[in-house]
Amino acid sequence: MSQAKISRIETGKTLPTVLDVERILKALDVPADIVTELISLARRANVDYVSWRSIARIGPLQKQAELRALERSATVVRHFLPSIPPGLLHTREYAARTLAPMVPSEQAIDVPGVVRVRLERQAALDDADRTFAFLMTEQAVRWRLASPEIMVAQLGHMAGVAAKPGVELAIVPQSAEVVGPPLNGFVIYDDRLVTVELFSGEVVLRDPRDVAFHLELFDYFLQHAATGDDAIALLRALADEFM
């Protein structure tokens, strides 16, 4: 580990990963009981949980700005979506439907404002220096959030985006035999950060082992997916069903 990195950790400019902490503790021959305590603290520091209530307080537009910053800072962004297509693939009408409240306790948000920023983020899909991999289940693209007309437009839009040079789109068909259910969606930014979306909020993971695990999960589900022209053909077939 470089002296520069040690200095950044000491001055609080860099948050050490769990692996960093383990290496330092081993090098310093720290007693086992203290190692256990410090590793526990490091794990807590490297996992953030933010509830949707908190996000509503700071403003959904601020959240969209954070997502845009994350996308700009990454070379490869991998989305795994078992229940809904990501905002980067939404049409305006479909995006508005995804922001409709499901239960009375959800706080009201500026839907037109969030939709506008979400669509602006889609410009990143044309950036030649970045790759976006979208892996979804058939259930995610089939789930009827809106009228047949909106669903047809959404499916057609995704098929069009799949043709972009920096976009890789894959769909796990319902006919595929997959051992293990997809419990939740997640997004991986390069090999440094994972965000996991829950009903109640979002978890951010920075531990290298957590990131590696999610990369492994992504590759596993990708092995069972239709890709390229096959994925586009599946989207068009689903659009025909809605029509």
MISELUM-687703 format. One line per field, with one value per residue (C-alpha): chain; residue number from 1; x, y, z. Coordinates in nm, 3 decimals. Each point is the difference from the previous one (the first is absolute). Layout:
MISELUM-687703
timi (A, ...)
marvo (NUM, ...)
u (X, ...)
v (Y, ...)
w (Z, ...)
END
This chain:
MISELUM-687703
timi (A, A, A, A, A, A, A, A, A, A, A, A, A, A, A, A, A, A, A, A, A, A, A, A, A, A, A, A, A, A, A, A, A, A, A, A, A, A, A, A, A, A, A, A, A, A, A, A, A, A, A, A, A, A, A, A, A, A, A, A, A, A, A, A, A, A, A, A, A, A, A, A, A, A, A, A, A, A, A, A, A, A, A, A, A, A, A, A, A, A, A, A, A, A, A, A, A, A, A, A, A, A, A, A, A, A, A, A, A, A, A, A, A, A, A, A, A, A, A, A, A, A, A, A, A, A, A, A, A, A, A, A, A, A, A, A, A, A, A, A, A, A, A, A, A, A, A, A, A, A, A, A, A, A, A, A, A, A, A, A, A, A, A, A, A, A, A, A, A, A, A, A, A, A, A, A, A, A, A, A, A, A, A, A, A, A, A, A, A, A, A, A, A, A, A, A, A, A, A, A, A, A, A, A, A, A, A, A, A, A, A, A, A, A, A, A, A, A, A, A, A, A, A, A, A, A, A, A, A, A, A, A, A, A, A, A, A, A, A, A, A, A, A)
marvo (1, 2, 3, 4, 5, 6, 7, 8, 9, 10, 11, 12, 13, 14, 15, 16, 17, 18, 19, 20, 21, 22, 23, 24, 25, 26, 27, 28, 29, 30, 31, 32, 33, 34, 35, 36, 37, 38, 39, 40, 41, 42, 43, 44, 45, 46, 47, 48, 49, 50, 51, 52, 53, 54, 55, 56, 57, 58, 59, 60, 61, 62, 63, 64, 65, 66, 67, 68, 69, 70, 71, 72, 73, 74, 75, 76, 77, 78, 79, 80, 81, 82, 83, 84, 85, 86, 87, 88, 89, 90, 91, 92, 93, 94, 95, 96, 97, 98, 99, 100, 101, 102, 103, 104, 105, 106, 107, 108, 109, 110, 111, 112, 113, 114, 115, 116, 117, 118, 119, 120, 121, 122, 123, 124, 125, 126, 127, 128, 129, 130, 131, 132, 133, 134, 135, 136, 137, 138, 139, 140, 141, 142, 143, 144, 145, 146, 147, 148, 149, 150, 151, 152, 153, 154, 155, 156, 157, 158, 159, 160, 161, 162, 163, 164, 165, 166, 167, 168, 169, 170, 171, 172, 173, 174, 175, 176, 177, 178, 179, 180, 181, 182, 183, 184, 185, 186, 187, 188, 189, 190, 191, 192, 193, 194, 195, 196, 197, 198, 199, 200, 201, 202, 203, 204, 205, 206, 207, 208, 209, 210, 211, 212, 213, 214, 215, 216, 217, 218, 219, 220, 221, 222, 223, 224, 225, 226, 227, 228, 229, 230, 231, 232, 233, 234, 235, 236, 237, 238, 239, 240, 241, 242, 243)
u (0.000, 0.149, 0.097, -0.232, -0.296, 0.092, 0.016, -0.345, -0.145, 0.169, -0.130, -0.353, 0.012, -0.048, -0.233, 0.197, -0.166, -0.036, 0.289, 0.217, -0.073, 0.078, 0.337, 0.097, -0.101, 0.196, 0.308, -0.017, -0.061, -0.306, -0.153, -0.292, -0.267, 0.084, 0.009, -0.356, -0.121, 0.171, -0.108, -0.359, 0.031, 0.153, -0.287, -0.255, 0.188, 0.003, -0.375, -0.241, -0.376, -0.221, -0.378, -0.230, -0.139, 0.345, 0.034, -0.341, 0.117, 0.316, -0.197, -0.027, 0.168, 0.310, -0.011, -0.012, 0.304, 0.187, -0.085, 0.124, 0.328, 0.044, -0.065, 0.251, 0.269, -0.027, 0.130, -0.226, -0.343, -0.187, -0.372, -0.179, -0.375, -0.231, -0.314, 0.012, 0.216, 0.246, -0.066, 0.266, -0.231, -0.331, -0.221, -0.151, -0.345, 0.134, 0.228, -0.294, -0.192, 0.291, -0.006, -0.369, -0.048, -0.088, -0.110, -0.141, 0.311, 0.220, 0.095, -0.099, 0.283, 0.052, -0.078, 0.053, 0.332, 0.128, -0.110, 0.181, 0.328, -0.036, -0.032, 0.298, 0.210, -0.063, 0.251, 0.269, -0.105, 0.160, 0.335, 0.260, 0.220, -0.262, -0.173, -0.343, -0.112, -0.370, -0.102, -0.372, -0.245, -0.288, -0.229, 0.161, -0.081, -0.336, -0.139, -0.291, 0.055, -0.203, -0.238, 0.082, 0.095, 0.258, 0.134, 0.042, 0.185, 0.223, 0.091, 0.072, 0.216, 0.209, 0.046, 0.129, 0.238, 0.139, 0.145, 0.226, 0.373, 0.059, -0.311, -0.028, -0.353, -0.088, -0.326, -0.042, -0.306, -0.264, 0.066, 0.362, 0.078, 0.188, 0.106, -0.058, -0.253, 0.100, -0.072, 0.071, 0.141, 0.344, 0.235, 0.378, 0.229, 0.326, 0.140, -0.023, -0.362, -0.338, -0.339, -0.284, -0.358, -0.255, -0.367, 0.098, 0.324, 0.339, 0.315, 0.346, 0.279, 0.371, 0.171, 0.196, -0.137, -0.360, 0.074, 0.166, -0.299, -0.246, 0.219, -0.016, -0.379, -0.030, 0.207, -0.205, -0.336, 0.152, 0.084, -0.375, -0.098, -0.091, 0.243, 0.052, -0.251, -0.171, -0.076, -0.132, -0.219, -0.142, -0.085, -0.178, -0.193, -0.119, -0.104, -0.209, -0.173, -0.097, -0.131)
v (0.000, 0.335, 0.268, 0.239, -0.228, -0.043, 0.380, 0.041, -0.254, 0.166, 0.344, -0.125, 0.078, -0.367, -0.251, -0.324, -0.312, -0.305, -0.154, 0.308, -0.024, -0.372, 0.058, 0.276, -0.199, -0.303, 0.210, 0.151, -0.340, 0.131, -0.230, -0.215, 0.160, 0.347, -0.131, -0.128, 0.334, 0.210, -0.226, 0.031, 0.379, -0.004, -0.210, 0.242, 0.296, -0.160, -0.073, 0.291, -0.029, 0.290, -0.025, 0.137, 0.233, 0.155, 0.026, 0.169, 0.255, 0.095, -0.010, -0.258, 0.248, -0.011, -0.380, 0.018, 0.231, -0.255, -0.278, 0.212, 0.064, -0.373, -0.083, 0.262, -0.130, -0.361, -0.162, -0.306, 0.007, -0.328, 0.003, -0.313, 0.060, -0.291, 0.211, 0.317, 0.151, 0.269, 0.371, 0.026, -0.202, 0.174, 0.197, 0.316, -0.154, -0.323, 0.192, 0.202, -0.320, -0.148, 0.305, -0.032, -0.074, -0.361, 0.045, 0.301, 0.041, 0.086, 0.366, 0.212, 0.094, 0.230, -0.260, 0.226, 0.121, -0.348, -0.127, 0.289, -0.071, -0.375, 0.055, 0.239, -0.275, -0.217, 0.210, -0.208, -0.296, 0.176, 0.051, -0.200, -0.033, -0.191, -0.335, -0.067, -0.359, -0.046, -0.346, -0.047, -0.281, -0.049, 0.078, 0.344, 0.101, -0.180, 0.153, 0.221, 0.339, 0.196, -0.021, -0.232, 0.302, 0.118, -0.354, -0.048, 0.332, -0.094, -0.340, 0.155, 0.267, -0.263, -0.194, 0.318, 0.082, -0.355, 0.085, 0.274, -0.087, 0.046, -0.186, -0.371, -0.122, -0.348, -0.160, -0.320, -0.166, -0.159, -0.330, -0.010, -0.243, 0.206, -0.135, 0.273, 0.284, 0.363, 0.152, 0.364, 0.232, 0.157, 0.225, -0.052, 0.294, -0.142, -0.224, 0.250, 0.057, -0.177, 0.154, -0.232, 0.125, -0.108, 0.091, 0.221, 0.151, -0.059, -0.175, 0.100, -0.262, 0.081, -0.306, -0.163, -0.341, 0.126, 0.156, -0.322, -0.203, 0.216, -0.016, -0.378, 0.014, 0.222, -0.242, -0.295, 0.145, 0.124, -0.359, -0.074, 0.312, 0.075, 0.262, 0.207, -0.063, -0.270, 0.251, 0.252, -0.267, -0.085, 0.366, 0.027, -0.322, 0.135, 0.326, -0.206, -0.163, 0.339, 0.111)
w (0.000, -0.099, 0.248, -0.184, 0.064, 0.366, 0.029, -0.160, 0.244, 0.299, -0.096, -0.070, -0.372, -0.094, 0.164, 0.038, -0.128, 0.222, -0.194, 0.069, 0.371, 0.006, -0.171, 0.240, 0.307, -0.122, -0.070, 0.351, 0.163, 0.186, 0.268, -0.122, 0.220, -0.129, -0.358, 0.036, 0.132, -0.267, -0.287, 0.122, 0.002, -0.349, -0.135, 0.145, -0.147, -0.344, -0.012, -0.030, 0.033, -0.100, 0.034, -0.267, 0.268, 0.035, -0.376, -0.016, 0.258, -0.191, -0.325, -0.280, -0.236, 0.220, -0.021, -0.379, 0.009, 0.213, -0.247, -0.288, 0.184, 0.065, -0.365, -0.115, 0.235, -0.122, -0.318, 0.021, 0.167, 0.044, 0.082, 0.119, 0.008, 0.085, 0.043, -0.214, -0.278, 0.119, -0.035, -0.271, -0.226, 0.076, -0.235, 0.146, 0.050, 0.149, 0.237, 0.129, 0.074, 0.197, 0.229, 0.087, 0.374, 0.085, 0.362, 0.191, 0.217, -0.298, -0.009, -0.298, -0.236, -0.295, -0.266, -0.308, 0.144, 0.075, -0.342, -0.169, 0.182, -0.055, -0.376, 0.003, 0.161, -0.306, -0.197, 0.172, -0.218, -0.299, 0.176, -0.194, 0.310, 0.203, -0.017, 0.148, 0.051, 0.073, 0.120, 0.066, 0.050, -0.241, 0.293, 0.033, -0.358, -0.004, 0.324, -0.104, 0.161, -0.250, -0.295, -0.290, -0.213, 0.254, 0.046, -0.376, -0.027, 0.297, -0.148, -0.339, 0.163, 0.181, -0.323, -0.163, 0.284, -0.015, -0.341, 0.142, -0.012, 0.373, 0.115, 0.075, 0.070, 0.125, 0.116, 0.200, -0.157, 0.221, -0.177, 0.125, 0.281, 0.258, 0.338, 0.259, -0.017, -0.062, 0.340, -0.084, -0.260, 0.015, -0.194, -0.014, -0.080, -0.140, 0.275, 0.286, 0.098, 0.009, 0.068, 0.104, -0.017, 0.260, 0.049, 0.295, -0.126, -0.153, 0.123, -0.125, 0.023, -0.038, 0.146, -0.288, 0.097, -0.023, -0.340, -0.124, 0.120, -0.194, -0.312, 0.032, 0.037, -0.306, -0.210, 0.128, -0.106, -0.326, -0.094, -0.015, -0.195, -0.359, -0.136, -0.314, -0.277, 0.209, 0.277, -0.253, -0.156, 0.343, 0.063, -0.333, 0.064, 0.336, -0.171, -0.244, 0.297, 0.143, -0.339)
END
